[in-house]
Amino acid sequence: MTGETATATTDVDAVVAAAADAAPLVRGAGRRSRAGWLRGIADAVDAEADALVEIADRETHLGVERLRGEVARTTGQLRLFAGVIEEGSYLEAIVDGADLAAVPPRPELRRLLRPLGTVAVFSASNFPFAFSVAGGDTAAALAAGCPVVVKGHSGHPELSRATARIVADALAAAGAPAGAFGLVEGRQAGLDLVRAPAVRAAAFTGSLAGARGLMDEIARRPDPIPFFGELGSTNPVVVTPGAIVARGDAILDGLVASFTLGGGQFCTKPGLVFVPRGTADDPRLRARVAERPAFTLLTDRIAEAFAPGVDRLREEGAARVVAGETSEASGPVRAVVVASDIGTFRERSDALLEECFGPVTVLVEYDMIDEVVAALALVGGSLTGTLHAQPGEPVDALVAALEERVGRVVFDGWPTGVAVTWSQHHGGPWPATTNTYTSVGATSIRRFLRPVAYQQAPAAALPLDLRDEALAGIPHRRDGELVLPSPNRGTTP
C-alpha cells in the first residue's frame, strides 16, 4: 500500500472541524464528481485487496474466502452508489409551476433532497469491510454529498487505519476536498463525535447497549440529530409441516449453514425457528451440527459471552440442548441448538428471545400453525423473517404476522445473504433499527438527505440539480406528472 498514512486520532474536534470546512465543498460538488470519488475509492480498495484481506483475517479470524467476498461487496456498493447519483432519481426532484388563477394563487415551487452535513459513521465488528471504514454508510453519505467521520472499531484497528489511508488517498487523487473523510478511534472519541455540533447525523451498526449510550448523548444535545442504528435482531423462521415432510433434508442443511455462517455473527442469523413437533430430535440435525468446526469468534469479549449466553437460554428459557455441545468460557466455540416448546415460549419469551451472538439457534416446537401466528406477536422487531412452506398450505396469516415485525420476508431460503440492490431493505421495527430506512442498498442514501423547497427562486439561486437544464437528464415530477429523462439526458452537474 502506498501513500501517506491516514491519521487515526482521538482528536475529534480537529477531524470534525476539517469536515465542517469541507462540507460546503462536498455539498457543492457535482454528482459526476462525487461518482468519480466513489469509483476511485473502489478501484483503490480492489488494488490493495490482498494486503487488506491479510490484515482482516489476522484481526477477525473470518477466513480469507469470506473476506475476499466482502471486499467485492464493498467495492461493488461503492460503484452502485456512483451509478445511483448519476441516474438522479434519488433527488426526488419536483417542480410545480406558478398558477396565478388558482385560489389562492400558487407560486412556483421546486423541491429536492439536499445533504444533511457531516455524518458520523460507527464501524461494525462483524463486517470489517462492508460495514466499516469504506462500507455502505460511508458510500451512501459521500454519495449524498456529506463529509464522513468514521469511528473505527476496536476489533480491527490495523485494518481500519489501512483502509482509511486508502480512502483518503483515493479521495485526494480524485479531487475531493481535504476533510471530506476522517477516522477517529476509541470509545470516548465515539461519544465526543455524536456531541460535536458540526455532526448532523450518525449511522451505527452494533449492540443495543452501545446504541443506547450514543442515543442518550444525542438526546442531551441542544439540537438532537438523526441516529440511524442497526441493532439486535432475532430473525424468526417458520417451517410448516408440509415443508419439513417434503424438504426436511434441505431445510436442516440450510438452517445449520445459515446459523453458523461467519461463526453465527451475522445480524441476519436465524436465531428463532418455529418447527413442527418432533423436528428438534431429528438425528439429521444432530449430525449436521456435529460436522461444523469450532469457531474463533471476532473478539475475546464476544467469545467469553457466548457460553454464558447459551446457559441463559437453557436455564432462564427452560430450553434443552438438542444438537452440538456447550463451549468453554473462552477460546473457540462449537455450534449448538437449543429447543423449547410453544407453551414454554409463551411463558418465557423474554429469555428465549435474548440475542446470543455466535453459532446458536433456538428451535420452538409447535402443534398448530395458529399457535405460531399467536407466538409471533411476542417477537420484537427484526431485520428478516423467513417462511418455508409448500404450495397450497395456508400461509396468509403467517406472512402477515412476519410482515408486521420485519423489514424483509424471505420465502424458502435463508436470511444470511443481503444483496446490495435498489430494492433491498435492511431494516425493521425496533430494536432491529431505530428508523424506517434501510442501511443496505441504493435507497440507504435517503438517510443522509433532507427535503428543501424553493419558492419563486431565480434560476441562478437554485441548486444545479434543480435547474431546467439538469432536470432534463433526471427523472422528476412536473405539475404532478412523472417526467423521464429526454434522449440526450440533459446535463449531469
Protein Blocks (a to p, Z undefined) as FASTA:
>chain_A
ZZjdddddfblmlmmmmmmmmmmmmmmpcfklmmmmmmmmmmmmmmmmmmmmmmmmmmno
nojklmmmmmmmmmmmmmmmmmmmmnommnopacddddfkbccdddddddddddfbjcdd
dddfklmklmmmklmklmmmmmnopacdddddfklmmlmmmmmmmmmmmmmmnopaehia
ccdedjklmmmmmmpmklgbdcddddfklmmmmmmmmmmpmbdcddddddddekiadddf
klmmmmmmmmmmmmmmmmmgghlpafkbcfbdcddehjlmpmklmmmmmmpccdddfblk
lmmmmmmmmmmmmmmnopacfedjdddfedjdddddddddfklmmmmmmmmmpccedjdd
dddddfbfklmmmmmmmpccdfbdcddddehiacklmmmmmmmmmcbdcehiafbbccdd
fklccddddfkbgcfbdfedjklmmmmgccdddehiafklpcfklpmklmmmpccdeehi
acdddfklpaaZZ
